[in-house]
Structure formats: C-alpha cells, structure tokens
Amino acid sequence: MAAAALQRGLKRQVLSFFLCLCVSLGACETIRYSVPEEKKSGSLVANIAKDLKLDAGKLSGRSARLISESSNKQYLELNTSSGDMIIKEKIDREDLCGQRDPCFLQFEIVLENPLQLYRMEVQIDDVNDNSPKFSKNEFVLKIPEQLPVNSRFPLERAQDPDIGTNGIQSYAISSNEYFSLDVHSRGDGSKYAELLLEKQLDREEHAQLILVLTAADGGLPQRTGTARIRVNVLDSNDNFPQFSQSVYKVQLMENSPRDTLVTKVEASDLDQGLNAEITYSFGQVPDRVLKLFQLNPFTGEITVLGIIDYEDAAMHEIEIHATDGGGLYAHCKVMVEIKDMNDNAPEVTLTSLTSTISEGSSPETVVALFSVSDRDSRDNGRTLCSIQDNVPFALKSTLKNFYELVTQKPLDREKVPEYNITITATDRGTPRLTSVRVIRVQLSDINDNPPVFNESSYVMYLKENNPPGLLIGTVRAADLDTEQNAKVTYSALPGNIGDLLLSSSISINSKNGKVYSLQSLDYEQRRDFQVTVRAADGGFPPLSSEVIVRVVIIDENDNAPFILYPLQNRVHSPAPPPAPLYCVIYKFVLYLVPLYQGTGVLSVQTNPRHRRAKIDCSGINILRLIWTQCIDPRARLHRFQNSINPNGVPESTWRAADIDAAPSGWVSTSILEIRLHLHYSRS
C-alpha cells in the first residue's frame, strides 16, 4: 500500500502547467509544479528546457538561473547543461510552511540575451512523516459522582504537523462501561474529542478509572499517538462552572507591547464553598499561542506575552477552561483578530541587472528586473514604485509587483558615463513607509565620435636646404570615445610636390602626428606646398577627419647677385680718330659719382678731379669695370644725350639681379671703382 501511495505521489508530481503571456518580456511563462516533501537531494522535479521549449544547450550561454522570492534557503537548482530542475536540499514542508496549505516555493527563472522571465511555483505536497502526539503522556480528570448521563468533558487535542488527510482524523477511547468518545470538527477542519458520560459514576464502586486515548491520522501508512486518561471520581459536586460567553471576540493591534490586556473571561459556579472557587487555564492551544499570550488563573485576564505579528497570523483561537474546586470545568473560545498596522516597509528585490549597457542601446532596452513586496495587508501592503525624473530611463510594470527598468531616451556616454538610478518603493499605509534601492548603470562606448584636430588648419615653416629627416611640426587630434575607439592614427593622403610624390618628400608619424621632411628642399624651386592629413580612430567601422597642412619654405642667402644690364663690359662714347687713347685709372670719391641704389643709376655731378689711385678690390662680389671716354682737351666728360640731370651731366644705368628672395635677394649697389679713359688733344 505504501508503494502504491508513493507511485500516486510521483504521478501527480507535475500538478499543473499554464502559460501567461507577459506584456513586456515576450514569452514569459508561469508554470506550476508539485513535488512531495522529503525527497532526497538530486531528485528531478522537471525539465525546464523541455517545458519552456528552450534549447538546453543555450541555457548556460544565456546565464539561466533560479531566483527565490521568499525563502532564504535555495531548495532547488537548475542544471544549465540538461535543463533539469533538481532538488538541492531536502524539503521539510512543516518547517517551510507549518500548517499553511497549500505550501509553495515561488521563484523566477531568468534568462539573458535577451532578458526573459519565467515565473514558477512548486507546490510542496505533504507526506505522512509525523505521528500524532499529545502534550503529556497522562491527563487527570476530576469528575464528581452522581453527574447526569451525557455529561461532557473536553479532552486535550493531539498535535500532528502534517496537514489534510495526513493530519489527525479520528480519536478513540479504550473500552469501558462509563464513557464513550464524541469527536467534533472545528472550522479549520481540525478534530477534537469530548468524553461523554454513558453511566453514572459511583465513587464507592470505582474511585479511579484509567482510560487510553488514541489519536490517529489518515495517512498511508496510518500513524497514531496515545495518552492515558486518569479519572478521579469525587464526592458530589452538583454544578459546573458557566462562562458569561461561549465565544469571546476581540481585536488586538499587532506589535502591542507586553502585558497589554487582550480580554477578560469570566465564569461562575452556583455551588458553595470550595466547589464554587474557579481557576482558569488554557485548553487545547498550539504552542505558538502559549508563546504569545498569558492567562491569569485567578482573574481570567488574558495579556500579551510575546511579539504580536499580523504577518505571522491574522487570527488566534484560544480555548479557555474554567475549573471549580470540585474538578468540574467548562470551556469557552476566545477569538483574537490581529489588526494590521503599517510596520513593514516595501522590499525591493533585484532579480536581474545588466550593470553595463551600450550607449547605442535602443529605447525599451531592459536594464534591470526587480520585484517589490510588502508583508502588510490591504493598503498597508499596496506599493507604488518610481525613479527620479532626470534620467533617460523608465519603469514598466510586468507581472504583479514586478517591474522592468528600461531605457527611454538616447544615451551618450561622452556626456554622462554612468547613472545612479534610485528606485523608490512606497506603500499606501498610514503613515506611508518607503524603501530605496540604488542601481548603478555604466555606459559602454560605441564609436560615435570622429577624431577632431585641435586646429582647423596648420601652417608650418621649413628653411630651405634642410637636412632629410628634419621635424617640421606636429598635428594633434583627440577623440571623445574611449579605448580602441579613441586610439588615433595619422596618415598623409596621396599627392605630389611638383614632379615628386608627396610620400617621397614628407613623412607623418602615425602615432604622434609629427611631420618630417624626407628630402632637402629648395626655395628657388618651390616656395610652399600643401599636405592633407587624415586622423582615423580604431573603432569599427573607423571614423576619421582631415585637415590641410601648408608648409612654407623659408629662403636662405645661398645665391650671389649678377648684373642683368648692361651686358657689355664697357660704356663709351665716340671719339674722332686718330685721337690717341690715353687711359688713366682714377678712383673717384663717392659723393662725386653717386649711385642710386634703388634704380642702379650712376651719374657724375661735376667734373672730376683726376687723381691716380690704387684699386682695392677686396670684398667685391661682382666687378664690372666702367669705362668712360672723354674728348674734351681739359678732360671734361662727354655729355650723353639720352637723359640730362639738372646739372647737365649725362647719367648711365647699371642693372643687377639676385635669384634669392628678400631680404637675401635685395641688391645693394655701390661704386667701387670707375676707370675713366680721357683723351687729350695735342696742341
């Protein structure tokens, strides 16, 4: 029979399966299973991958995991290789839920990439692993003789941690001629027994009776517990105590301090003397009631002893006995309703968090998944959830009390690299209680910024005749992105410098942007040139920007000036032959024969005085001898007719050039030497 029961338990292991399409998470399914308690570690509960139609091989890659909602213990675990949900730690339903029925383990299965949530419940089925047990092995009843038949005597109830059919289902009394047993059911389904007097007692005949009370559960196999009932027969005591009310109903605020008065029960007895003296005691009550309340045996006052918590139990049923001096007793019920007060702040439980998201994430990207719970009831347990306004995120409600934190607006890491998002959960009680949870979200970079040069254009200067490899200048560009996306490399776009390839003349260091000359350059051939420099980042795809670099060549004085005009070596005027030629070399004082440096014009202001002098040619760059013929007997200079100075002395012009640039190419002329050929007439 036990084997058959176990087989039935295994057959009903998967109790139900239903799907609920979630609004925002896509295929978000809610599944319910059941499993019997006390199964050993490693036992299979279900194959999640199969039930959810998922590829078991992808569970590990999607970081599949179980997250429990309430229990601190992790009773179940997920094998991400096979998709099996197995028992991690043996489950004792009585420890987990006590008398609460049904008993559920609630949890979520979370998968990432994409984020999905599957809400699950595993019902823990009771097995008959506990026997009924009485609080004492023996109970004593004092019953007066000559009580009428059908008098009733409540008996203490046995306790069985199991529930349903595995709980106590019946009581039995050992065979005797005086008493039978009457079994009743309470509103919660629990059973209790009363001893029913079938035959009037006679103390002279039997002063004491020993009975055996048996409590039996309905499990398979059946379990029982026993206690001995000792009945002491007393002399006649005509009247039973009577309570003023059979049921007392009171309300008590949770968290009421110790010694707070709950209520006062009162009973009276019509007898006189000792038989009318009444004492009060607890009847059949659970151990938890004995920890919460205390009863004054003489006054009937019930006061608070322990911590009254609505979340543990909203109602307490207390049985009170009133016993007179003759041993007769009556009983009543005290129903204590616990009034909830707002003493629990909401709790924010983070189910899944992507702490780093891409700045390129599209709107509605799920960043975090969390639940909000409040142990209080009604408005005290209803919650509101919000985040601050100045962030590009929003909250979306999914399942009951579950929220998604999603992106709402475009993100820009270069402006705000991370966010501290404050989740505020507030209940609707009075006063309202609030809890706060801060989530830190960092943004990862995407390549959305090209490098930017620190100048819109560059002008660099280079002296001609430079040695190859000389540094000309540096270009710099910065990228607002990070890491590889911000790694800048430099290059020169293809081009020419005259007939030369740019690549043979200019080099750019790709890492630091330094520009070098590869050849010696000549100002007289090219005075400047342009290079287009590109800065590219290391992202994918790479982004780049370009800038114009103008290189100006600076002239050096590396060329001597030369005379362009006149080309001949002499300037002379006609002389009538056969006049003898007598050449005398003279050196004139400069102020007599000035030279205009801007035009190269040489003129003689007055007739020179002749003086033979030695020619000093030191320091002369270009020497052209200037010849002047004079036919005047007194050595007057011949007047040229092409132009006349105010003094009537003809002038001549010499022109010179320098291929260097200013100031090296500015020609400065001066009279260094004049040779005059003077012709004298013989008289």
DORO-188471 format. One record per residue (C-alpha): residue in one letter; x, y, z. Coordinates in pm, whole numbers, padded with zeros to 5 digits, always signed. Layout:
REM DORO-188471
AXYZ...
***
This chain:
REM DORO-188471
M+00000+00000+00000A+00287+00237+00083A+00445+00169-00255A+00119+00241-00430A+00081+00568-00244L+00433+00671-00340Q+00362+00587-00703R+00050+00802-00695G+00256+01084-00546L+00507+01059-00827K+00234+01053-01090R+00089+01376-00959Q+00430+01542-00928V+00358+01781-01213L+00034+01926-01087S-00045+02185-01346F+00103+02381-01629F-00031+02703-01766L+00111+02984-01968C+00064+03357-01928L+00191+03589-02198C+00377+03879-02040V+00324+04220-02187S+00684+04340-02200L+00906+04036-02165G+00773+03850-02463A+00723+03478-02399C+00715+03498-02021E+00552+03182-01890T+00419+03095-01548I+00449+02729-01455R+00334+02533-01152Y+00478+02202-01044S+00432+01990-00738V+00677+01767-00561P+00642+01563-00240E+00841+01671+00060E+01134+01474+00195K+01268+01379-00150K+01640+01335-00139S+01888+01581-00283G+01940+01542-00656S+01585+01424-00728L+01435+01550-01054V+01146+01795-01034A+01104+01877-01405N+01295+01956-01722I+01259+02329-01760A+01409+02345-02108K+01155+02096-02241D+00855+02260-02075L+00954+02607-02192K+01055+02481-02536L+01408+02613-02493D+01734+02478-02627A+01904+02324-02325G+02243+02386-02482K+02183+02764-02474L+02082+02789-02109S+02438+02832-01990G+02517+03091-02256R+02210+03289-02154S+02310+03279-01785A+01994+03092-01685R+01939+03090-01309L+01677+03037-01039I+01593+03324-00806S+01381+03251-00499E+01120+03506-00396S+01091+03446-00025S+01289+03160+00121N+01641+03222+00236K+01730+02863+00153Q+01787+02755-00203Y+01593+02429-00213L+01608+02392-00592E+01876+02437-00854L+01891+02438-01232N+02128+02222-01431T+02209+02452-01722S+02361+02167-01922S+02049+01949-01928G+01774+02194-01831D+01675+01976-01534M+01542+02142-01220I+01651+01927-00929I+01623+01929-00552K+01930+02083-00394E+01830+02038-00030K+01570+01806+00117I+01246+01993+00179D+01050+01961+00504R+00708+02103+00437E+00635+02150+00807D+00948+02361+00856L+00879+02558+00542C+00507+02631+00579G+00383+02493+00911Q+00006+02443+00892R-00033+02664+00587D-00189+02483+00298P-00109+02483+00013C+00265+02525+00056F+00451+02682-00236L+00807+02759-00327Q+00792+03065-00552F+01080+03164-00775E+01174+03300-01116I+01388+03162-01391V+01583+03445-01551L+01750+03422-01891E+01959+03694-02050N+02039+03797-02408P+01754+03865-02449L+01620+03911-02099Q+01328+03678-02025L+01150+03598-01700Y+00956+03281-01625R+00764+03282-01300M+00727+02943-01133E+00569+02784-00831V+00647+02444-00688Q+00381+02310-00455I+00529+02102-00175D+00296+01809-00112D+00270+01672+00238V+00376+01317+00312N+00276+01138+00629D+00606+01167+00810N+00475+01273+01153S+00271+01088+01413P+00002+01247+01632K+00136+01348+01970F-00021+01465+02294S+00144+01731+02503K+00155+01497+02805N+00155+01124+02847E-00120+01140+03112F-00412+01372+03181V-00612+01379+03504L-00987+01442+03512K-01170+01505+03836I-01534+01410+03790P-01788+01417+04073E-02005+01116+04126Q-02376+01123+04050L-02336+01357+03749P-02612+01306+03498V-02562+01081+03200N-02449+01261+02879S-02232+01499+03073R-01937+01604+02854F-01574+01652+02935P-01345+01814+02665L-01018+01636+02614E-00689+01788+02508R-00627+01770+02138A-00331+01586+01998Q-00094+01768+01759D+00019+01647+01416P+00240+01875+01199D+00107+01707+00887I-00193+01854+00710G-00501+01731+00526T-00560+01360+00538N-00216+01316+00693G-00335+01516+00993I-00547+01383+01280Q-00867+01227+01151S-01003+01036+01449Y-00990+00971+01824A-01068+00653+02012I-01100+00560+02379S-01022+00226+02535S-01321+00003+02609N-01503+00078+02937E-01857+00083+03075Y-01875+00450+03179F-01750+00665+02892S-01770+00695+02517L-01599+00941+02285D-01765+01213+02079V-01541+01358+01803H-01605+01704+01653S-01453+01918+01378R-01352+02281+01409G-01394+02542+01142D-01040+02486+01019G-01105+02114+00977S-00914+02003+01284K-01065+01736+01509Y-01113+01737+01885A-01280+01489+02122E-01508+01504+02424L-01555+01236+02684L-01927+01151+02708L-02063+01003+03031E-02268+00694+02945K-02326+00564+03302Q-02343+00748+03633L-02029+00719+03840D-02022+00579+04195R-01716+00667+04399E-01771+00382+04637E-01764+00143+04345H-01480+00299+04141A-01276+00580+04291Q-01048+00593+03984L-01064+00488+03620I-00772+00453+03376L-00852+00507+03008V-00632+00517+02697L-00698+00791+02440T-00573+00724+02087A-00537+00982+01808A-00497+00854+01451D-00415+01035+01126G-00545+00945+00780G-00212+00886+00609L-00083+00573+00445P+00053+00404+00640Q-00155+00531+00932R+00022+00679+01233T-00116+00704+01589G-00037+00861+01924T-00173+00778+02269A-00215+00934+02612R-00353+00796+02940I-00666+00949+03095R-00683+00916+03475V-01041+00980+03601N-01063+01056+03974V-01421+01020+04100L-01506+01290+04356D-01783+01334+04606S-02094+01503+04473N-02045+01845+04307D-02375+01946+04161N-02295+02241+03933F-02049+02307+03651P-01887+02645+03604Q-02051+02858+03340F-01883+03130+03124S-02063+03455+03062Q-01998+03399+02689S-01928+03083+02500V-01721+03279+02246Y-01527+03600+02310K-01430+03803+02005V-01167+04072+02044Q-00936+04277+01823L-00572+04340+01901M-00325+04566+01722E-00010+04395+01609N+00307+04495+01789S+00107+04557+02107P+00352+04576+02396R+00388+04306+02655D+00124+04294+02930T-00133+04466+02708L-00478+04343+02814V-00642+04136+02542T-00966+04049+02719K-01102+03909+03043V-01309+03590+03061E-01550+03528+03347A-01715+03213+03474S-01940+03147+03775D-02045+02841+03973L-02372+02802+04166D-02212+02578+04424Q-02091+02697+04758G-01754+02697+04923L-01467+02512+04760N-01683+02386+04476A-01753+02745+04371E-01389+02851+04355I-01292+02880+03991T-00948+02876+03831Y-00874+02946+03463S-00635+02764+03235F-00557+02724+02869G-00728+02435+02699Q-00608+02278+02379V-00400+02551+02217P-00095+02537+01987D+00247+02607+02128R+00269+02937+01939V-00035+03065+02134L+00136+02984+02460K+00431+03195+02346L+00213+03494+02260F-00041+03513+02545Q-00055+03457+02917L-00361+03388+03135N-00412+03493+03494P-00557+03175+03656F-00749+03375+03920T-00885+03676+03732G-00928+03532+03381E-00731+03821+03226I-00550+03737+02903T-00248+03960+02832V+00024+03985+02570L+00336+03784+02634G+00525+03773+02306I+00550+03970+01979I+00219+04000+01802D+00279+03998+01427Y-00008+04016+01181E+00216+03876+00909D+00267+03556+01111A-00101+03500+01193A-00403+03724+01147M-00626+03523+01384H-00570+03328+01704E-00823+03085+01854I-00770+03026+02226E-00955+02768+02432I-01001+02859+02799H-01104+02621+03076A-01277+02728+03397T-01243+02462+03669D-01419+02468+04009G-01286+02332+04334G-01464+02005+04281G-01290+01939+03949L-01579+02029+03722Y-01487+02259+03435A-01635+02438+03142H-01467+02585+02836C-01505+02880+02604K-01331+03021+02297V-01151+03348+02265M-01112+03462+01903V-00835+03721+01879E-00828+03910+01549I-00497+04084+01485K-00529+04426+01326D-00257+04502+01078M-00055+04816+01124N+00184+04958+00869D+00502+04827+01026N+00674+04685+00720A+00837+04899+00456P+00830+04769+00098E+01120+04549-00006V+01288+04584-00346T+01436+04255-00465L+01664+04272-00766T+01609+03977-00996S+01837+04067-01285L+02071+04358-01355T+02279+04448-01658S+02521+04682-01486T+02687+04792-01812I+02489+04874-02126S+02594+05016-02460E+02541+05386-02517G+02393+05279-02850S+02114+05081-02684S+01777+05140-02843P+01478+05261-02639E+01296+04991-02440T+01620+04802-02373V+01578+04613-02044V+01842+04711-01790A+01708+04552-01472L+01424+04338-01347F+01307+04362-00988S+01009+04294-00763V+00853+04496-00483S+00682+04326-00189D+00527+04440+00138R+00432+04196+00414D+00150+04419+00535S-00209+04377+00417R-00459+04588+00228D-00340+04945+00167N-00051+04886+00404G+00077+04627+00159R-00003+04803-00167T+00300+04969-00317L+00396+05240-00561C+00731+05238-00738S+00916+05523-00909I+01260+05653-01016Q+01395+06007-01038D+01291+06223-01333N+01629+06341-01461V+01745+06012-01611P+01679+05861-01956F+01517+05553-01804A+01163+05445-01719L+00982+05180-01517K+00740+04935-01675S+00512+04710-01473T+00512+04349-01593L+00379+04073-01370K+00216+04158-01041N+00465+04355-00832F+00737+04305-01096Y+00898+04593-01280E+01140+04644-01567L+01389+04927-01575V+01420+05017-01944T+01594+05283-02150Q+01364+05563-02260K+01585+05816-02441P+01909+05803-02640L+02223+05761-02430D+02550+05947-02472R+02848+05815-02278E+03056+06120-02366K+02808+06341-02179V+02711+06108-01891P+02924+05793-01849E+02717+05637-01570Y+02389+05673-01384N+02291+05606-01024I+01923+05522-01053T+01726+05548-00731I+01428+05312-00708T+01178+05435-00451A+00906+05199-00327T+00629+05345-00109D+00326+05175+00041R-00018+05331+00082G-00048+05286+00456T-00067+05549+00725P+00196+05668+00781R+00347+05574+00449L+00669+05374+00462T+00936+05395+00195S+01241+05198+00097V+01510+05294-00153R+01739+05086-00375V+02013+05244-00584I+02120+05077-00908R+02442+05182-01076V+02437+05158-01455Q+02752+05224-01657L+02755+05302-02028S+02995+05125-02259D+03137+05316-02553I+03045+05285-02918N+03243+05452-03195D+03020+05753-03249N+03278+06035-03244P+03544+06101-03511P+03882+06243-03414V+03890+06623-03405F+04205+06825-03481N+04297+07097-03237E+04336+07342-03528S+04114+07398-03831S+04430+07419-04045Y+04804+07419-03987V+05088+07637-04123M+05440+07503-04073Y+05771+07666-04171L+06083+07494-04306K+06417+07652-04409E+06543+07550-04747N+06848+07325-04774N+06716+07135-04471P+06874+06801-04382P+06649+06496-04457G+06451+06371-04157L+06407+06715-04005L+06094+06765-03790I+05866+07024-03946G+05582+07031-03692T+05309+06829-03520V+04937+06781-03581R+04715+06668-03296A+04364+06523-03289A+04153+06400-02997D+03863+06152-02986L+03591+06170-02719D+03538+05793-02729T+03735+05550-02514E+03986+05270-02553Q+04021+05140-02908N+03755+05379-03034A+03971+05671-02919K+04304+05539-03050V+04405+05791-03320T+04641+05718-03611Y+04768+05977-03858S+04842+05950-04228A+04903+06178-04527L+04673+06148-04825P+04849+06074-05158G+04965+06375-05361N+05257+06542-05538I+05501+06823-05471G+05572+06935-05823D+05711+06633-06000L+05783+06449-05676L+05549+06214-05495L+05442+06352-05160S+05531+06024-04993S+05894+06066-05100S+05917+06414-04953I+05703+06412-04639S+05651+06154-04363I+05397+06156-04075N+05440+05950-03760S+05114+05754-03738K+05114+05750-03358N+05203+06106-03256G+05130+06316-03567K+05485+06450-03608V+05557+06570-03963Y+05907+06513-04105S+06082+06622-04428L+06238+06333-04617Q+06432+06548-04871S+06625+06872-04878L+06401+07140-05029D+06497+07442-05246Y+06310+07767-05206E+06408+07872-05563Q+06219+07565-05695R+05907+07574-05471R+05813+07827-05210D+05530+07629-05036F+05311+07322-05071Q+05006+07160-04901V+04954+06821-04737T+04615+06670-04641V+04648+06481-04314R+04389+06226-04203A+04326+06123-03838A+04140+05793-03803D+04027+05615-03485G+04047+05244-03412G+03675+05174-03394F+03470+04956-03622P+03389+05096-03860P+03662+05358-03814L+03574+05728-03819S+03812+05993-03948S+03861+06363-04016E+04104+06557-04235V+04299+06882-04211I+04512+07088-04453V+04876+07144-04355R+05055+07423-04551V+05433+07403-04544V+05607+07736-04616I+05974+07717-04725I+06196+07990-04579D+06465+08129-04812E+06832+08126-04720N+07103+08352-04881D+07253+08077-05091N+07274+08266-05433A+07512+08563-05533P+07363+08858-05728F+07461+08913-06100I+07434+09209-06344L+07147+09187-06585Y+07219+09515-06772P+07434+09629-06939L+07579+09305-07068Q+07897+09462-07221N+08195+09541-07014R+08240+09896-07137V+08035+10210-07191H+08200+10456-07423S+08120+10747-07644P+08262+10809-07989A+08594+10981-08029P+08728+11111-08361P+09018+10906-08485P+09301+10911-08486A+09293+11070-08144P+09540+10898-07921L+09396+10690-07646Y+09545+10765-07312C+09398+10564-07032V+09426+10673-06677I+09274+10487-06388Y+09111+10708-06129K+08932+10642-05812F+08650+10886-05751V+08510+10997-05425L+08162+10855-05392Y+07985+11183-05349L+08118+11300-05686V+07978+10998-05869P+07671+10883-05672L+07492+10560-05743Y+07117+10537-05677Q+07072+10201-05505G+06705+10155-05585T+06749+10203-05962G+07117+10134-06033V+07165+10484-06195L+07521+10620-06196S+07577+10995-06258V+07861+11241-06239Q+07764+11555-06054T+08065+11769-06165N+08389+11733-06348P+08611+11500-06156R+08947+11589-06037H+09195+11341-06158R+09394+11151-05914R+09576+10833-05980A+09491+10572-05716K+09550+10214-05647I+09245+09996-05693D+09133+09798-05385C+08919+09504-05497S+08874+09337-05160G+08513+09249-05057I+08372+09296-05411N+08115+09027-05504I+08075+09127-05874L+08313+09363-06052R+08229+09521-06383L+08473+09790-06495I+08304+10112-06601W+08468+10284-06897T+08402+10646-06984Q+08559+10821-07282C+08618+11197-07270I+08720+11403-07578D+08749+11732-07405P+09115+11853-07405R+09069+11950-07045A+08933+11609-06964R+08568+11708-06948L+08328+11424-06954H+08122+11372-07264R+07757+11456-07218F+07525+11173-07302Q+07207+11281-07471N+06971+11011-07353S+06893+11193-07028I+07005+11516-06869N+07043+11577-06497P+06976+11923-06359N+07346+11988-06361G+07369+11898-06726V+07585+11587-06668P+07472+11276-06852E+07395+10963-06649S+07411+10589-06713T+07221+10298-06552W+07354+09958-06440R+07105+09682-06354A+07175+09377-06127A+06964+09080-06002D+06976+08816-05725I+06761+08498-05751D+06738+08482-05373A+06423+08614-05207A+06400+08917-04985P+06599+09010-04789S+06873+08788-04940G+06766+08894-05290W+06768+09270-05228V+07051+09409-05444S+07260+09685-05287T+07477+09869-05542S+07774+10091-05479I+08055+10245-05681L+08367+10054-05605E+08580+10159-05899I+08548+10374-06213R+08801+10366-06491L+08798+10688-06697H+08953+10689-07043L+09049+11052-07101H+09152+11170-07450Y+09364+11484-07463S+09420+11686-07787R+09771+11764-07885S+09822+12131-07931
***
